[in-house]
Amino acid sequence: MPPPPVPEAVSTLVYDEHHPMQTFQSRVDNGNEILGPIEAPFPSPSYQRNFTSFLQFSHWSHSSYIFPYTPWDPGLPTDAKYHGSPYGFRPINGGAGGSGTEFSASLGGNYPHEQFTIVILTYDRSELLQQQLAQFNGLPYLNKVVVIWNNPQYPPSTLKWPHIHVPIQVIKAERNSLNNRFMPYKEIETEAVLSMDDDMGLRHDEIIFLHSECGGSLEIV
């Protein structure tokens, strides 16, 4: 029998429907570069493997838990996106080729398209955090932003958060630890996760490049 699914970390959301987040409008400024489509958030498929294996469970699983994703899932043949496997694939311009615009919109090749979650660890640098979050507005393939609030005190009631095209969820950590960035919070619904500090600055094209490179090389990341 396979082991049970890995348990999710208990999370305490700072804002909910009873305590809504105060926001301010942020603008999108990507220049003239086309990096990909802006989509509604959707989760990554999880637990896609069945119980059939030619290996012992200890070679591909964990002795205590089974995980929702694995970096060793084989890629489908390059022509799968054209024949019988239309779910989640983006052939470049429907297979007709094209320019950089069509190529950017078809990021993923023979891998199903997916989104990523940005996880930010912060303590009390609210101004830096606001600036960083505002820069994510209009970032393609972004599912949501999860902010882990490591400060023992809750965010001040006067703190306003930038309004961007995806949800921002703030988790109050149980204790101040740098390892909180690795906790399997249930709010993280994508296989791809970009972990950042609140003082890091990355351009949109740099983030999209990381997402595309890591998506096709999970086994060596």
N, C-alpha and C positions, 0 to 999 in steps of 0.2 A: 504494500500500500504506500502511496506517496505521503510525504509529510504534510502537515497543515500549512496554509498560507502564512507568510510572515506577518506578525501583528503590526498594526499601524501605531505610530506614536500618538499619544494623547495631546491634542492641541486646544488652546484656549484662544478664540478669536476676540480681538479687541473691539471690532465693530460687527454689528449684525443688523437685522431689520428693526430691532428695538433701540439700538444705539448706532445710527447711521454715521458714515464717515463724512466729514466736511471736506469739500473739494474746491479747487479753483481750476479754471480752464487753462490747458497748456496747448501750445501750437505745434504743428508738425512742420519740420523743416529738413527735408532730405535732399534738397537741391533738385537737380534734374535726373538723378540716378534712379533707375528702376531696379529694385532689389527683390521684388516678389509681391504676391497678392496679399491684401488685408482680408483676413477671414474671421468668421465667428469661432470662438474657442471650441475645441473638441478634444476628448481624452484619447490617449494612446490605447490600442487594444492590449489587454493584459491576459495572462494565463492562457496563451494560445496553444501550448503544447498539450498533447494527450499523454497517456500513461505508457505508450509504446516506446521501447528503447532497446537497442542492442547492447547497451552498456549497463553496468551496475549503477544503482541510484547514486552511490557516493562519487561517481565520476562526473555527473552532470548536475547534481542537486546538492542540497545541504542536509546534514544529518538530522536537523530539527525542523527546518522550514523549507517551503518552496517559494520562490520569488516570482513576482509578476512578469519580469522581463529577464532576458538573457542576451548577452552579446554574441552568442554563438549560433543564432538563428541563421540558416543559410539563405543567401539571396536567391531570388528567382531568376530564371533565364532572362536574357535581355529582351527577348521577344514576348515575354509573358504579358507585358502591358498592352500588347496589341491583340492577343488571342486569348479570350476566355478569362482574363483577370483584370477587369476594368476598375476594381474597387480601390480607390485611393491612389491610382497611378496618374502621372501627368506626362504623357508623350509630348515631346516638344512640338507645339503647334499641331497637335493631333497626328504627329508622324510626318508632317510636311516640312519640318525644319523651320528655320526662321532666323531672326536677328537676336540681339541681346535681350530684347524685351520678352520674346517667347521663351528664351533659355532661362531667364530669371524666374518666370512664372512656372516653369517645369522643373524646379529644383528637386532632385531626388533620383533621377535616372530610373533604374529598374527597381528602386525601393519605393514602397508606398509613402505618400507624403505624410508628414507628421509635424507637430508643433513642439515647442519647448517652453519650459517654465524657468523664469529667472528667480533665484532665491538670494535674498540680500540679508546679511547679518548686520545689525546696527545696535547702537547703545543710546546715544543722546545727541548725535550730530544731525539735528533735524533739517537744518538749512542745506547741508550737503546732500542729504537723502532726498529732499524735495527736488533739487536740481537734477539729480540722477534719474529719479523716476519720471520727471517731465521729459527727459531725453528719449525715453522708451516709447513715446507716443508715435503711432504709425509704424512701429517696427514689425515687418512681416514675420509670419510663422510664430508669433508670440502668443502663448496660451493664457498666461496670467503672470502676475508678479506676486511672490510670497515674501513678505518682510517679516523677519524674525526679530522681535523686539527683546533684546537681552537685558535691558534696564529693569531692575527690580520694581521701579515705579512705572505706572501706566503712562502712555503718551498724554501730554497736556490736552485739556479739552479744547483749547484754542488752536491746536495744530490743524492746519489744512493740508490736504493731500492733493497732488495734481490729478486732474481728471484725464485719463488716457483711454485708448480704444479697447483695453482689456481690463478685467477686474484686478484690483490690488487688495490682497488679503493680508492683514497684520496679525501675527501670532505672538501672544505673550508667552515667552519662554518660562519654564518653571524655575530655571536657574541660569546664571550667567556663565555660559560655556561656549568656546569656539566650536565645539563639536556639535552644537545645535544645527549647524548647516547640513549635517549628514543625517538628521533624523527623518524617518519615513513618514512624514505628515500626510494625512489623507487628503489635504488640500492640493498636494502635488499629484496631478492626474496625467502627466506625460512621462514617457521614458527618458526623454532628453531634458537635462537640467543644467542650467548655467548658474554656477555659484559665484557670487560677487560680494565684495565689501562695499560699504557705503561711500567710500572715497575713490572707487575705481571709475574710470571713464573709457568707454569703448564706443566707437562709431557704429552706425547701423551696418555698414558694409563689413566691418570686422566681425561683428556678431554673426551675420549671415554666413560668412566664410567659415567660421568655427562650426556652425550648425551643419553645413553641407559636408565638411570634411569629416567630422565625427560620426555623422549618420552612416557613412559608408565604410567606416573603419572601427566599429565598436570593439572588435576582438583585440585590437592593439592599442586602444586608448587606455 
